[in-house]
Amino acid sequence: MGLIKAILGAAGGTLADQWKEFFVCESMDKNVLVCKGEKKVSGRSSNTKGSDNVISDGSGVVVADGQCMIIVEQGKVVEVCSEPGQFTYRTDLEPSIFAGSLGESILATFKEIGKRFQYGGEPAKDQRVYYFNLKELIDNKFGTPNPVPFRVVDKNIGLDMDIALRCNGVYSYKIVNPLLFYTNVCGNVERDYTRVEIDSQLKSEFLTALQPAFAKISDMGIRYSSIPAHTMELADALNEVLTKKWTELRGLAVVSVGVNSINASKEDEDTIKALQKSAVMRDPTMAAANLVSAQADAMKMAASNEGGAMNGFIGLNMAGQAGGMNASDLFAMGAKQQAAAPAAQAAPADSWTCPKCGTKASGKFCPECGEKKPAEEGWTCSCGAVNKGKFCSECGAKRPAGAPIYQCDKCGWQPEDPHNPPKFCPECGDVFDDNDIK
């Protein structure tokens, strides 16, 4: 009796599985990461008795935008498709009389009946279709339960200190490698795999990665108060930190980070403001202005002294005499520094003006037009230096005696350095040339 039931089950099941399947994935909810493909069966369909997890040869699989489909056969991924459209699955594991040559298909069908009979009438195979959500998964909220260290660097005032930050916001991520996600995370799921099952783990790792990510942001010279304007840099830094755990292990990547608020503790903010205010006093003029403002306030307080204005001003004078620097000295120092600043910013001694475009240059070629630096007039020492005086400016060697001496052939004017004449005679305007050599 058991053999007859096995024969009937094998034959009936094989014939029922001859129909081609048509797999679709309805619109995936924003919280669904992976779902199993379902056969499309309506009330008019005759393909209602086919075996579960069996895909006939020539079956169609529809892939929509933002989705990736994989087919798992006997526990192994055999097909992957992320291009929108219909995918036709070809396999010799489950033959169909509706695919390929009719004669070969009938022969393969009888062989399949024989295989199923050996397993009591059941198909000895497992074929599944899975759909992955490749869209950006948004609105993942985060907040730092404990302060996160952040290094504050301000080269303008020489500030370099660690502070504690608290922040909150949202981040988004997406599946960038469905095969890794299937292999290492979801596996052969029978139901929808949702974000709830993995979000707590991802959020914990995300918050752990914030500290090294903030360190990279700090190295870029971005202040903590400006981080909301540099969310892309923060996302890149987080991806760099999370590469091994998310990208290489699970096939996930952070897409964007939105920071709602970020703030340091009141003690840290007060410390930074105090240091910045103190650094401003390095400028003598700012220090003088601050001193004048303090003196004005002190004079107001002295005038309203309960012991009499005279006593208040006596105390004010004593404080001024013991205070060291006064405002006039500080203003003088500031004026001196401002006068010296243009000289410090002046062009270097070896700068030259391009005769072609008029650009100031310091190298051997003009940075605008590429014109070569004109050769300097004078005599060349044995050490290679070009000089205009009687001695070499580099090695101190005396100018060779054979150097020509110039004197204007028109008016007799001779330059102070007879070996280095100007281009024109200042007395008569004649051009110095070989006729002026004595």
C-alpha distance (Angstrom), angle and dihedral (degrees) to the residues before:
residue distance angle dihedral
M1 . . .
G2 3.79 . .
L3 3.80 91.8 .
I4 3.79 91.9 51.9
K5 3.83 90.8 49.7
A6 3.80 90.3 49.2
I7 3.81 91.3 50.1
L8 3.80 92.5 48.9
G9 3.83 91.7 45.1
A10 3.80 92.6 48.8
A11 3.80 93.4 47.8
G12 3.80 95.2 42.3
G13 3.77 94.3 45.4
T14 3.81 93.5 47.2
L15 3.80 92.3 49.7
A16 3.82 91.5 46.7
D17 3.80 90.0 52.3
Q18 3.82 92.9 53.9
W19 3.78 90.7 89.6
K20 3.79 116.1 95.1
E21 3.80 114.8 -116.8
F22 3.79 125.5 -131.6
F23 3.82 112.4 -152.7
V24 3.79 122.5 -162.0
C25 3.78 136.5 168.7
E26 3.75 116.5 -144.0
S27 3.80 119.1 -141.9
M28 3.80 106.7 -52.9
D29 3.78 116.7 -129.7
K30 3.81 116.6 -119.3
N31 3.81 89.4 -113.1
V32 3.83 95.5 52.6
L33 3.79 117.1 94.3
V34 3.82 100.6 173.4
C35 3.79 133.2 10.2
K36 3.78 134.7 176.6
G37 3.80 117.3 -109.7
E38 3.78 115.6 -111.7
K39 3.78 128.3 -148.5
K40 3.79 112.9 -113.8
V41 3.81 105.8 -120.4
S42 3.80 124.1 166.4
G43 3.80 133.0 179.7
R44 3.80 91.3 -90.2
S45 3.80 93.7 52.1
S46 3.78 122.4 111.6
N47 3.81 91.3 -166.0
T48 3.79 94.0 89.3
K49 3.79 101.9 112.4
G50 3.79 100.1 52.9
S51 3.80 120.0 127.7
D52 3.77 120.5 -96.0
N53 3.81 117.0 -107.8
V54 3.82 92.9 18.2
I55 3.81 121.1 120.1
S56 3.81 117.6 -168.5
D57 3.77 122.5 -138.1
G58 3.82 112.3 -87.3
S59 3.82 95.0 23.1
G60 3.80 118.4 153.1
V61 3.79 127.9 -125.5
V62 3.81 120.7 -167.0
V63 3.82 117.8 -146.0
A64 3.82 119.1 -166.4
D65 3.81 130.4 -160.1
G66 3.80 112.3 -74.5
Q67 3.81 92.6 24.2
C68 3.78 136.9 102.8
M69 3.80 123.4 -160.0
I70 3.78 127.4 -154.7
I71 3.81 128.7 -177.8
V72 3.79 117.9 -147.2
E73 3.79 115.6 -158.9
Q74 3.79 120.1 -172.9
G75 3.79 89.4 -16.7
K76 3.82 94.8 -51.2
V77 3.80 128.0 104.6
V78 3.80 105.7 -119.0
E79 3.83 103.2 164.3
V80 3.80 135.8 32.9
C81 3.80 126.0 -178.1
S82 3.82 129.8 170.0
E83 3.80 97.8 162.3
P84 3.82 112.6 108.5
G85 3.79 114.2 -112.3
Q86 3.80 139.3 56.7
F87 3.78 120.3 -38.4
T88 3.82 119.8 -158.6
Y89 3.77 113.9 -147.2
R90 3.79 117.7 -144.9
T91 3.80 119.1 -165.8
D92 3.81 138.7 151.4
L93 3.81 91.4 -155.0
E94 3.83 92.8 84.3
P95 3.84 111.9 25.1
S96 3.80 122.0 -158.1
I97 3.80 130.1 -161.4
F98 3.83 86.5 -139.0
A99 3.80 92.9 63.1
G100 3.80 127.2 63.7
S101 3.82 126.7 -15.0
L102 3.81 113.8 -5.6
G103 3.80 94.7 -138.1
E104 3.80 94.0 48.8
S105 3.80 91.0 44.4
I106 3.81 92.7 52.9
L107 3.79 91.1 49.4
A108 3.82 91.1 48.6
T109 3.81 89.7 48.6
F110 3.80 92.4 56.5
K111 3.80 89.4 48.5
E112 3.81 88.6 52.3
I113 3.81 90.2 52.2
G114 3.80 88.6 54.0
K115 3.81 91.8 50.8
R116 3.78 93.0 49.4
F117 3.80 91.6 48.2
Q118 3.82 88.3 60.4
Y119 3.84 88.7 56.5
G120 3.79 95.0 48.5
G121 3.79 94.7 -93.7
E122 3.84 96.4 -53.5
P123 3.81 123.4 119.0
A124 3.79 111.5 -105.8
K125 3.78 94.1 -143.9
D126 3.79 142.5 81.8
Q127 3.83 121.3 -152.2
R128 3.78 123.6 170.1
V129 3.80 139.7 174.7
Y130 3.81 119.8 -145.1
Y131 3.81 128.5 -171.4
F132 3.82 122.7 -153.1
N133 3.79 125.2 -156.6
L134 3.83 106.7 -127.3
K135 3.80 95.4 176.2
E136 3.79 122.6 110.4
L137 3.80 109.6 -85.2
I138 3.80 104.5 -142.5
D139 3.79 139.6 -175.6
N140 3.79 99.5 48.1
K141 3.79 102.6 156.5
F142 3.79 122.8 -147.7
G143 3.78 136.9 178.7
T144 3.79 133.0 175.1
P145 3.82 109.3 -114.8
N146 3.81 88.8 -170.6
P147 3.82 128.6 34.3
V148 3.81 115.3 -88.8
P149 3.84 117.6 -140.1
F150 3.80 115.9 -115.9
R151 3.78 127.3 -178.2
V152 3.80 114.6 -134.6
V153 3.81 114.9 -154.6
D154 3.81 122.0 -179.2
K155 3.79 111.0 171.9
N156 3.81 91.2 -174.9
I157 3.79 91.6 69.8
G158 3.81 99.7 20.0
L159 3.82 93.0 -110.2
D160 3.81 118.8 161.5
M161 3.81 116.2 159.8
D162 3.82 141.8 132.7
I163 3.79 120.0 -116.3
A164 3.81 134.5 178.0
L165 3.81 119.6 -112.3
R166 3.77 133.9 -166.0
C167 3.78 120.4 -163.0
N168 3.78 142.2 162.4
G169 3.76 136.1 -169.5
V170 3.79 143.4 115.0
Y171 3.78 134.3 -75.3
S172 3.79 135.6 -168.0
Y173 3.78 132.0 -148.6
K174 3.79 138.5 177.3
I175 3.80 141.4 -159.1
V176 3.80 107.5 -99.1
N177 3.82 98.2 169.0
P178 3.84 113.3 35.9
L179 3.81 93.2 -178.1
L180 3.81 92.5 58.9
F181 3.78 91.3 44.9
Y182 3.81 91.5 50.9
T183 3.81 94.4 44.4
N184 3.81 98.8 44.4
V185 3.80 105.0 25.7
C186 3.80 122.2 21.7
G187 3.84 106.7 17.0
N188 3.83 120.6 173.2
V189 3.80 98.6 -9.2
E190 3.79 119.0 179.7
R191 3.80 94.9 -162.9
D192 3.81 135.8 35.4
Y193 3.80 115.0 -60.7
T194 3.81 106.1 -140.9
R195 3.79 136.5 -168.7
V196 3.81 91.2 -107.6
E197 3.79 90.1 72.9
I198 3.80 95.0 58.7
D199 3.81 107.6 19.1
S200 3.81 96.5 90.9
Q201 3.80 91.0 54.6
L202 3.81 92.7 45.9
K203 3.81 93.0 47.7
S204 3.80 91.7 51.3
E205 3.80 92.1 50.6
F206 3.82 90.7 44.0
L207 3.81 92.2 55.9
T208 3.81 90.7 45.7
A209 3.81 89.6 53.9
L210 3.81 92.8 51.3
Q211 3.81 92.7 80.4
P212 3.85 97.5 58.0
A213 3.82 89.2 37.6
F214 3.81 90.4 55.5
A215 3.81 88.4 49.0
K216 3.81 89.9 57.0
I217 3.81 90.8 47.1
S218 3.80 89.2 51.4
D219 3.82 91.1 51.2
M220 3.82 87.9 56.4
G221 3.80 88.5 61.5
I222 3.83 93.6 -112.5
R223 3.80 113.8 147.5
Y224 3.78 118.2 -131.1
S225 3.80 91.2 -118.6
S226 3.83 89.3 57.6
I227 3.82 96.6 50.6
P228 3.86 93.4 100.0
A229 3.82 87.0 63.3
H230 3.81 92.4 51.5
T231 3.80 102.5 51.5
M232 3.82 93.6 136.2
E233 3.80 91.0 56.9
L234 3.81 88.4 48.9
A235 3.83 91.3 50.6
D236 3.82 90.7 50.1
A237 3.81 90.8 49.3
L238 3.82 91.4 49.4
N239 3.81 91.9 49.2
E240 3.78 89.5 51.0
V241 3.80 90.9 52.8
L242 3.82 94.8 41.8
T243 3.81 96.8 43.8
K244 3.80 96.4 106.8
K245 3.80 97.0 41.8
W246 3.79 99.9 38.8
T247 3.80 111.1 20.0
E248 3.80 101.9 32.0
L249 3.82 96.9 35.0
R250 3.82 105.9 31.8
G251 3.81 104.7 15.5
L252 3.83 93.2 -119.1
A253 3.80 131.1 131.2
V254 3.81 135.8 -172.7
V255 3.82 110.0 -113.4
S256 3.79 103.0 -175.9
V257 3.78 142.4 -13.2
G258 3.78 125.6 -147.5
V259 3.81 117.2 -163.3
N260 3.81 113.7 -157.0
S261 3.79 96.5 -176.2
I262 3.77 138.2 -8.2
N263 3.77 126.1 -176.4
A264 3.76 142.0 160.9
S265 3.77 126.3 -132.5
K266 3.81 116.5 -82.0
E267 3.80 91.2 -113.1
D268 3.81 92.4 54.3
E269 3.81 93.2 45.8
D270 3.80 91.6 49.4
T271 3.81 90.0 49.5
I272 3.81 92.9 51.2
K273 3.82 92.5 47.2
A274 3.81 91.3 49.0
L275 3.82 92.0 50.3
Q276 3.80 91.8 47.3
K277 3.80 91.0 49.6
S278 3.80 91.3 48.6
A279 3.82 90.9 49.0
V280 3.81 90.3 56.5
M281 3.81 88.6 62.2
R282 3.81 89.9 67.2
D283 3.79 85.4 82.2
P284 3.86 105.5 81.0
T285 3.80 92.8 -147.4
M286 3.81 91.9 52.6
A287 3.79 90.2 46.7
A288 3.82 89.5 49.6
A289 3.81 91.9 49.9
N290 3.81 90.4 49.5
L291 3.82 90.3 48.5
V292 3.81 91.9 50.0
S293 3.81 90.1 49.8
A294 3.82 90.5 50.0
Q295 3.81 91.4 47.9
A296 3.81 90.8 50.9
D297 3.79 90.5 52.3
A298 3.79 90.2 46.8
M299 3.80 91.2 51.9
K300 3.79 90.5 52.6
M301 3.78 90.6 50.5
A302 3.84 91.2 46.1
A303 3.79 91.5 51.9
S304 3.80 89.9 54.4
N305 3.82 94.8 44.8
E306 3.79 110.9 142.5
G307 3.80 90.6 -139.9
G308 3.77 91.2 57.3
A309 3.77 134.2 -76.3
M310 3.83 91.3 -96.4
N311 3.80 92.5 60.2
G312 3.79 90.2 46.8
F313 3.80 93.3 53.2
I314 3.80 92.0 45.5
G315 3.82 88.5 56.5
L316 3.80 89.9 45.6
N317 3.82 92.1 53.8
M318 3.78 92.1 47.6
A319 3.81 90.4 51.2
G320 3.81 91.0 48.5
Q321 3.81 92.3 51.8
A322 3.81 91.5 49.4
G323 3.81 94.1 44.7
G324 3.81 98.0 82.0
M325 3.84 110.0 -146.4
N326 3.78 120.1 47.9
A327 3.78 129.8 -152.3
S328 3.82 95.9 -103.9
D329 3.82 91.9 55.2
L330 3.78 91.2 48.8
F331 3.81 92.4 49.1
A332 3.82 89.3 49.8
M333 3.81 90.5 51.6
G334 3.79 90.7 49.3
A335 3.79 92.6 49.8
K336 3.80 90.0 49.6
Q337 3.82 91.5 51.9
Q338 3.80 92.3 47.5
A339 3.80 90.5 50.6
A340 3.79 90.7 50.2
A341 3.83 93.5 47.3
P342 3.84 96.6 75.3
A343 3.78 90.0 49.6
A344 3.80 90.7 51.3
Q345 3.78 89.8 49.8
A346 3.79 93.5 46.7
A347 3.76 120.1 118.7
P348 3.82 115.3 -80.8
A349 3.76 119.3 -96.6
D350 3.79 93.1 -107.2
S351 3.81 94.2 53.9
W352 3.80 120.4 122.3
T353 3.79 137.8 -173.4
C354 3.78 117.8 -116.2
P355 3.82 108.7 -119.5
K356 3.81 90.4 -150.6
C357 3.83 104.6 50.7
G358 3.82 103.8 4.9
T359 3.82 95.6 -120.3
K360 3.81 119.0 151.7
A361 3.80 109.7 -118.4
S362 3.79 137.8 174.5
G363 3.81 102.9 -172.3
K364 3.76 132.1 70.3
F365 3.82 93.1 -89.1
C366 3.81 134.4 41.8
P367 3.83 110.6 -102.4
E368 3.84 91.6 -144.4
C369 3.81 106.7 44.1
G370 3.82 103.1 8.4
E371 3.79 94.3 -120.0
K372 3.80 112.6 162.3
K373 3.79 118.4 -113.7
P374 3.83 109.8 -96.9
A375 3.77 115.7 -108.8
E376 3.79 112.4 -100.7
E377 3.76 119.1 -115.5
G378 3.77 119.0 -121.3
W379 3.77 135.8 60.5
T380 3.78 128.7 -48.2
C381 3.78 118.0 -126.6
S382 3.80 123.1 -141.9
C383 3.82 87.6 -106.1
G384 3.81 90.6 60.6
A385 3.83 98.8 -107.1
V386 3.80 118.9 133.2
N387 3.82 112.4 -133.3
K388 3.77 139.1 -179.6
G389 3.78 100.8 -168.6
K390 3.80 132.4 70.5
F391 3.83 92.9 -93.2
C392 3.82 133.0 47.3
S393 3.82 112.1 -102.7
E394 3.81 91.2 -146.6
C395 3.80 107.3 42.4
G396 3.83 102.4 9.8
A397 3.80 94.4 -121.2
K398 3.83 115.5 157.3
R399 3.75 119.6 -110.1
P400 3.83 111.1 -96.8
A401 3.82 113.8 -97.8
G402 3.76 92.4 -129.2
A403 3.80 94.1 67.9
P404 3.84 111.8 122.2
I405 3.80 120.8 -103.5
Y406 3.80 117.7 -138.7
Q407 3.81 129.7 -147.9
C408 3.80 126.3 165.1
D409 3.81 109.2 -102.0
K410 3.81 91.5 -154.1
C411 3.80 104.9 51.5
G412 3.81 103.4 5.1
W413 3.82 94.7 -116.7
Q414 3.80 113.1 157.0
P415 3.84 123.2 -160.4
E416 3.77 121.0 -121.2
D417 3.78 88.1 -110.7
P418 3.79 101.5 40.1
H419 3.80 90.6 -164.8
N420 3.82 94.4 58.4
P421 3.82 111.7 46.5
P422 3.83 124.1 -179.2
K423 3.77 119.5 -112.1
F424 3.83 91.9 -103.7
C425 3.78 133.1 29.0
P426 3.85 108.7 -108.5
E427 3.84 90.5 -147.0
C428 3.79 104.3 49.5
G429 3.83 104.0 5.3
D430 3.80 94.5 -120.4
V431 3.80 117.3 153.5
F432 3.80 115.1 -110.6
D433 3.80 109.8 -124.9
D434 3.78 140.1 140.7
N435 3.82 90.2 -62.4
D436 3.81 88.8 67.4
I437 3.82 94.8 58.9
K438 3.80 112.1 110.1
